[in-house]
């Protein structure tokens, strides 16, 4: 390859703290969370209540006094209240509130702050806890992060948890990992302290409270929300980037393809051997059986004989798999053919969402979607991966390591949630407000500008007060390579500092900023810089489009020669834009995106891929592809959609005469069809093209 023009490409984030300001903040301390208790309570028909203070009903009558013990039982779909053996009454619902705010109500031994609504749902007692948000956090943070961890990590978790809670405050949530694990009033003094020291503080982007996702470990690279959960656009305060502080938690799946050998067993007489044969795997197979029982085989006795296929594919820019495939061969006790022989059952899922496969295997088995390596031979399947959880937002183990390395909770949050501000949303007048920016025109106007002609980087920032400012540049090994500003007295307002980069090479650098006001209050910030000398536009080559009519998606694959931001537009034959895949960061190499054409008519389409690198060097390529769907009309008065091309297969839907459908493929005397969201098989003879 020839030499490239000399220049700069910079990716960065800036963390900055503004000095204390005076003024009142609207009091929101009385804000509450509404939490459905499921995790600890589970499905119960009886619960014992004890209280440390008096609780009254909505009518003002005392329901339970301090030190008393009562019991709620489900009887005829309602709540029966007992004190000892004495039945006090029956209620469709029961709402009780503490007379004094410091009272605690214990449910089967676990204490909770706040008031309660008890109802009966699906035959079980359903408690809903209305709890002040700060008390709620004291039951969340120690459940989400070990209380023995570094105080700065605990503070970062506290702010993230408060932000997540505040974002979801208007809805009924539960106490499971579907939201945040909540353990009631069983807190810890260390996490209580972290919550109190950050009281009222939340993360905001453009004035709005963010969706503060977090997970245990990101495996060394953060992820976009849109790569993990379909249906949402990439959020501006989340990004894909390397996380050197995450310990890259490793996990491995190993599975024998053949779990049970029945070649010597009499399949007409399973009672003679059924209880004596067991699958080899004792961790994954029970989870697969549980999934089968939830999906068509409820209360059935199952033996899984083979798992011949287990794989993951369609990795996004963060390296996480989004698709997966699995095949299960199994027998169900009592399901026999005409001769009385056990009939082998089979489930094949191909290129379904990876989350579905992970749900089948178990979240504690497949700890993340960051799949590093896969191997399969004639007898075994082995899959290796990194991380624990979705990898979006805060890495809890990454926060721990960062805190132990000297980073503050503000710096930790700035890395995991760039483009955000830490705002004291409620409570007394704010002590500190921190602004965090990433190359955006925010209120304090902070950014970094490369100049490849002058071989320099200009760093712009804003001060809220007069201050003594220092700025140091350090390389990837922590050595100081430049000091653009050294203890310089500056007035409040906007300022710039210039870093000459002619004598340094490509690589990661950190700009460390400190500003101290007359009272000794210090604001600190960091700027992570990935310095590269490149002014050439990114090259997009090897563009390929592949249509999958079974999923009604077009896969657009291409090769990019450097890390770039890409946007994809789909236009119809008249030049009208019919699809837009929002701009986001892609790593160099082979990449792909998918476009759903389920609601698009047949025709010729053009895909335009636009790219620009960190130096804002643009380039674009386009190619054309056709969409040709086959439609049909149902000729039968009623037509069942089968899960497989087999008349004995499970029915998954019903079609009626003259209904239109999309024909995806032909399999013998069957058509694979799609109607709405349902995909399955129908006999060819009952469909007219």
N, C-alpha and C positions, 0 to 999 in steps of 0.2 A: 504493500500500500504506500501511496505517496504521502509526503508530509502535509499536515493540516495547518491552516493559518493560525497564528498565535492569538489566543483570546481567553475568555473566562466563561465558565459555567458554574453557577452557584446555586445550591439548595440550602435552605437555612430556616431556623426559627429564632425568634428573639423573645426573651423573657424580661420584663421590666416591671419594677415596682414604683408606684407613685407614693409620695409622702402622705402622711396622715392629713385628712381634711376634716373640717368640722361640719356639723349639720345633722339633723335628725333623720332617721330612716323610719318609714312606716312600720308600725308594730305588727308583726305577723307571728309572734311567739305562740299565739294560741292556735295556730294552724295545726290540723290533725291529719293523720293518716287513717284510712279505713282498710283494715287487714283481715282477710278471711284466714282463719287458723286451720291449716291442713297438715303441715309438716310434722308437728309434735302430736297434735290431737288425733289425726288419722280418722278412720271411719269408726265411730263409737256410738253406742246407743245409751250410754250412761256416763255422767261426768260428776266428779266430786268437786264442790266449791268450798273454799275457805277464804277468809278476808282478814286483813289487818286493820280495816276501818269499816265504817258503816256504808252500805250501798242502798240506794233508794230506787224505786220504780219511776217510770215517767209520770205517774200520778202523784208522786211525792211520798208514798208510803215506804217505810224501811223494809227492804227485802231480806237483807242479811246483815247481821251486826258483827263487829270486830270480834274475832275468836270463834265465831260460830262455824258449823259445818253443815252444808246442805248438799242435796243430790238432785240432779236432773236426769230423768229417764224418758225415753221415747215410748209413748203408749198411744196406740191408734193414730199414729201420725202427728201427735202433738207432744208438748213438753209437760211431763208430770213432775211437780216439785215436792221433794220429801225432806223433812227434818227428822232424822232417825227413821222410825217406822211410820211416822205420821205424814199422811199425804195432805199437803197444803192447798193444792189446786192444779188445774190443767190450763195451759196457755198455748195458743197458736204461735205466739212469739213473745219474747220476754226481753225488755230493754231495761238495763240497770246502770246507774251512774254513781260514782263515789261522792259522798257528802263532802269530803275533804280531798284535795287533789293528790295528797301524798299516800292515799290508801292503795293497797295492792289486792287484787283478786287472784287467787290461785286456782288453776284448772288442773285437776289430777296432779297437784304438787308443784306445778310451774306457775310462778307469779307474773302478773301483768299489770302495767299501768293503764289508766284510762277507763272508759266505759265499755259496755258490751251489749250486743244484740244477739240473742240466741234464737235460732229457728230450727226447723227440721227440714232437711233436704235429702231426697232419695232414701228416706228411712233412717238417716243418721243425724245426730246433733251437729249443727253448723254454727260455731261461734264467730262473730265478727267483732273485732277489737277496734274501737275508736280511740286513738292514742295520740297525744301531742308529738309532733314530729321529732323533737330533740330526744324525748323518751324512747320513741321508736328507734332512733339511730343507736341508742345505747344497747338495744337488743339486736341490732344488725351488725355493727362493726366487729364485735368479738366473734360473731359467727362467720363472718366473711374473711377475717384476717386474725392470725394468732396474736393475742394481747401482749405476748412477750417480745414482739418484733420492735424494731427501732421506732421511737416516737414520731419521727418525721414521716415514716411510711404509714403509721396509724393516722396521722393528720391528713395525709393525702387520701387515704381510704375514707376517712370521715367526710371530707369535702365531696368526693365522688359519690358516696352513698347518699349524702344529703341532696346533692344535685339530682341524682336518679330519682329519689323519693319525691322531691318537689316537682319534677317533670311529670310524675305519675300521680300527683296528689288528687286530681279530679276524678280518678277512677278507683274501683274496688280492686285491690291487688291481693295476693296471698303471701304466705310466709315461706315459700319454696324457692328453689333456684330459678323458677320461671320469672321471678322478680328479684327479690333479695331475701336471703335466709334471715328470719327474725326469730329470736329466742326469748321474747318477753323481757321481763325485768332482771333476768339473770345475766347481768353485765360484768364488767371488770373495771377496777379503778384506773388502769392505764388507758383503756379505750375511752372510758368516761372523760378522762383528762383531755385526750385528743379531740373529742367532740366539743368539750367546753371551750378549749383554746381556739377552735375554729367556728364557734357558734354563729349560726346564721349565714355562713359563707357558702356560696354556690358558684358554679361555672356558667358563664353566659357567652353567647356568640351573637353579635349584632343586637344586643339587648335582650335576647331570648335565652331562657334556661335550656341547656343542651341535654341531649340524651347521653348520659355519662356511663357508657358501657364499660365493664371491666371483666377480666378473667384471671385465672390463676397464673398462667404462663403463656406468653405468645410464641415461645419457641425460637426467639431471636429476631422476629420480624413482626411488626404491627400490621394490622389488616383493616381494609375498608369495610364499613357496614354493608355496602351493596354487594360485596363479594361473598358475604356469609348469608345474608338474608335477602332473598329475591323480592322484587316489588318495590324497593326503595332506591332513591337516588343517593349518590355518595354525599356524605355530610362534610361540610367545609372544615370542620374542626377535627376530622379524623384523617389519617393518612397511612400510606404504606412506607415504612422505613425500617432500617436495621436497628435493633435494640441490643447494644453490646452488653447491657447490664442484666438482661434476662438470662437465667441459668440454662435455658434451652432444655427443659425437662424432656427426657426421652421416654418413649413408650414403644412396645412391640406386641404384635399379634402373631401367634403361630397356631396353625390349625391343621389337623390331619384332614385330608380330603375324604377319606373313608373313615367314618366314625364307628360303624358296626358292619361286620361281615356276616351276612345271612345266607351265604352260599350253601351251607350245610344244614340249614334249618328248614323245616317243613312249614311252608307259608299257609297251608290249610289247617294247621294245628298250632296257632301261635300261643295258646294257653300253656303249652308244654315248656316254652322257653322265654316267653315275653318278659317275665320279671327277672330272669337270670342274666339277660344281656343288657349292657349299659354302653352309652357313648363314651369315647375316649376322653373328650374334653369335658371338664367339670365347671368351666367358667363361662364360656361363650354359648355353648349349646343350650344351657338352661334359659338364657336370654332369648335365643332364637325360638325355643319352644313357647316361651311366654308370648312372643310376638305372634306366632301362629295361632295361639289360643285367642288372641285379641282380634284376629283377622280370619274368621271363618271356622275355627275349630275349638270353640268354647267348650270347656269341660271335657275335652277328648284326651285320651291317653296316646301319646305320640312317641315314636322312635325315629330320630334323625339318622339316616344311614350314611349320607354323603353330603359334603359341601364342596362340590367340584369347582365352583367359581366364587371368588371374592376379590374384587379389584376396585381401584379408584382412578378417576381420570378428570380431564377438563380443568386443569389447574389455572387459577386466575393469577393476576400480576403479583399478588403477595405469596404465591407458591402453594396456596391451599386448594385442595381438590373440591370440586363442586358436584361431581357426578360419581356414581358408584354402581356396581353390578354384583349380584349375588345369585346363586342357585342352591336350592335345598331339595334333596331327595329324602322322602320320609314315608313312614307307614303310620296309619291311624288305626288303632284297635277297633275292630268292628266294621271297617270299610273294606269290603271284599268284592270280587268280581262274581260273575254268574256261576263260576265253578266252586265258589267258596274260598278262593285263594286271596290272601291279603293283596290289595291293589295299591301299587306304588303311587304316591302322590308327588307332585313336583311344583315348586314355586320358582319362577325365573323373573328377576327384576333386572332390567338392562338400562343403563344410563339414567337412573332415577336420581333425584337429589341426594347428595352424600349424607345429608342430615337424616334421611330415611334409613340408610344403611347403618349409620352410627346409632340410631335409635334401636335397631334390631340387635346390634352387637352389644350395646351397653356403653354409656358415656364413660364409665370408669375403665372400660376395655380399650375403646378407641378414644383417647383423651382429647384429640383435636383433629382438625382437617388438614393439618400441615404434614402431609405424607412425604417422607424423605426417600423411601426405597420400597420396592415391591419385588418379591421373587415367588415363583411358582414352579414346581416340578410335578412329576407324576403322583407324588404322595402327599406333599405338604404345601401350604401357603404361608408366606412370611411377609409381614408388612411392618415397616419401621416409621416412626414419626416423631415430631417434637411438639412441645407445648401441652397445655392442659386448658381446654376451653376454646372459645371462638377467636381469641387474639385481638379483638377490637377494643380500643381504648386502653385503660390502665392495665398493666401487667402487675399483679400483686407481688410476685417474686422479683420482678424487675424493680418495683418500688422499694422493696426491702434492700436489694443490693445497692441501689442508688442512695438510699438513706444512709446505709453503712459506709458509703464512700464519701459522705459529707454533703450530699445535696439536700436542700430544704424541701419542704412539701410543695412550695410554690414552683421550684425548679422541676420537681418530679411531675407535677400536673401539667406544667408547660410543655414537657416533652410529649406526654401521652395525649394531651388535648390542645394542640396548637390552634392559634386563631381565637383563643378564648380569653375572657377576663374573670378573675376571681372577685366576686362582688359580695359584700355583706348585705344580704337580702333582707334581713330583719334583725331586731335586737336593738341595743343602744347605738349611739353614734359610732361610726366605723373607726376601728383602730388603724387598719391598713387596707388599701385596695390595690390589688396587683393587676396590671394590664399585660396580656400576653399576645404577641402578634407574629404573624408569618407573612411577610411580603404583602400586606394588605393596607389599604388606606383607612386606618382606623382613627379614632379621635386624637390619639397622641402622635400620629404621623411618623411611625418608625418603620424603616425599611433599609435594605442593603442594595446598593447598585454597583454592578461590575462595569468596568471600563477597559475593554481589551486593547484599546489604542494606547491609553496611558498606563496600562498594566497596574491597575489599582482597584481597590474596593472601597466605596464610600458608604459609611454606616451612618444613617440618620436616626436621631432619637429626640425625645422631648422630655423636659423636666417640668414638674409642677411647682418647684421651689428653687431658689438659689441653692447651689450645692457645689461641693468639691468632688470632681469627677476623675476617675482613672479608668483606662481601657487597656487591657493586655490581650495579645493574641498568642495562643498556645497551639503546638502541633499535636498530632495524635498520641504522642508519648508524654504529653504534659509539659513539654519544655517551652519556655517563653521565647518567641521568635520576633516579637515586635511589641512596642509600647506606644501607640499613637497618642495617648493622653496620659499624663502622670500628675495626679493630684491638682488638677487645674480648676480654679474657681470660675464657675459659669453661672449666668443668670438663668432664671426660669424661661422656658420657651423651647424652640426647636434648635437643634445643633447638628453638626456633622463631624465625623472623624474619618481621616483617609489612611488606609493601610496599603502601602506599596508592596506588591507581591512579585516583583521581578526576580528577587533572589530566593524564592521558595518554590518548591515543586508541587505537583499535584498531590492531593490527599485531603484527609479530614483535619480541620482546624476548629478551635473554639475561641471566640472573643468573650472575655470576662469583663463586665462593666460593674463599677460600684459608684454610688453617688451618696454623699453624706451632707445633711443639712446642718444649720447652725446648732440645732438641739442634739446633734449626734445620731439622729435617726438615719439609718442606712438603707438605701434601695440597692438591690443587686440584680444583675441580669446576665444571661449567657446567650451567645449567638453561635450555633453550630454551622460550620461552613464546609461544604464539600467542594474543594477547589480543583477545577480541571481546565486545561488549556485547549479549547475547542470552539471554533466559530462556524464550523460547517453545519449545514442543515441536516437533520436526521434523514436517513434513507429508509424507505419502506419498499420492500421487495417481496417476491413470491406470494402475491395475494391470491388466495384460493377461496371460493365459496362453495359450500356443500349444503344442500337442502335435505332436511330430514322430515318427510311428510308424516311420520308417525307422531312426532312431537310438534310439528308445524313450526320449526325453527330453522333458520339459516345460520350455519357456522361460518364466520368470516375469519380466516386465518391469514397471518402475514408475518414477515420478519422485519424487525426494526434494529438498526445497527447501534443505537445508543439509547439510554434512558430518556424518555420523552413523555410529554403530555399528549394524548391522542383523543380526538373526537371523531365519531363515525356518523355520517348522514346517509339515509336511504331515500332515493328519489324514484318516483314512478316515471313512466314514459313521457309524461307531460311536464316533467321537471319539478313536480310538487313534492315537497319533503313529507314522507309518510312514516319516517322513523328516525329518531335521534338517540344516540348513545352518548350520554354526557361526557364531557372531557374529564379524563383522569390520568393518573400517572401509570406508565407501563415500563417495565424493565426491558433492557435490550434482549434480543433473541426472538425465538418463535413465540408468538402470542395469538390469542384468538378471542373473539367476542361472539355472542349469539343475538340474533334478532328474531322476535316472535312474529310470524306472518299469519297467525290464526285468523285475524280479522281483515286480511288483505285479499283483494281479488287477484285473479291470474293476470300475468303480464310480464313485461321486461322491466327490470329495475337496475338502477345504478347505485353502487356503494362508493362513497367518497370518504377516504381516510385522511384526516388532517393531523399533522404532528408538529410540535415545536419543542425544542430542548430547553434546558435551563437558561441558555443564553438568548432565548426567544428567537431562535433561528427556525423559520417555518418551512414546511414542505407538505405536499398533498399528492395522493394518487387516487385513481378511480378505476373501477371495472364494472362490467355488467353481468347480470345473472337472471335467468327466467324463473318464474313460479308457475307451475302447471298442476293444478289440483284436479282430481277426478271426483265428480259428484254422482250420487245415485238417489233413486227414489224407492222407498219401501213399498213392496207390492202385497205383503201379507197384512192381514187385519191386525195382527199383534206379533211382534218379533222381539225375542229376548236377545240381549247382548251378552255373550258369554266371555268369561275371563280368558278362555283358551279356545282354540279351534277344535272343539270337541262337544258333542251334544250333551255329555254328562258333566261338563264343566260348570263351575259356579256362575249363576246369572248375576250380572252387575248393573243391568238397566233394561228398559223396555222401550221399543219403538212402535209406531203405529202407521197404518196405511197412509201413503202419500207424503210421509215425512221425508225431507231431504237430509242427506248425510254426506260426509266426505269419505271417499274410499282411499285408504292409505296404502294397501297392498293386497295381493291375492295369495292365499295359502291353500293349495288344492282346491276343494270345493267351497272354501270359505273366503270371505272378504274381511280384512282388518279395517275397521271403520272408526270414525270419530263423529260424535254428536255432542256439541257443547264441550264439556270437560271430560266426557266419558270416552274411553278408548277400549275397544274389545273386538270380538269376532261375531259375525252373523253368517248364515248359509248364503252362498252366492245366488242360489235359485230364487231367493226372496227379495233381491235388489235389482233394479233396472237402471243401467247407466243412462 
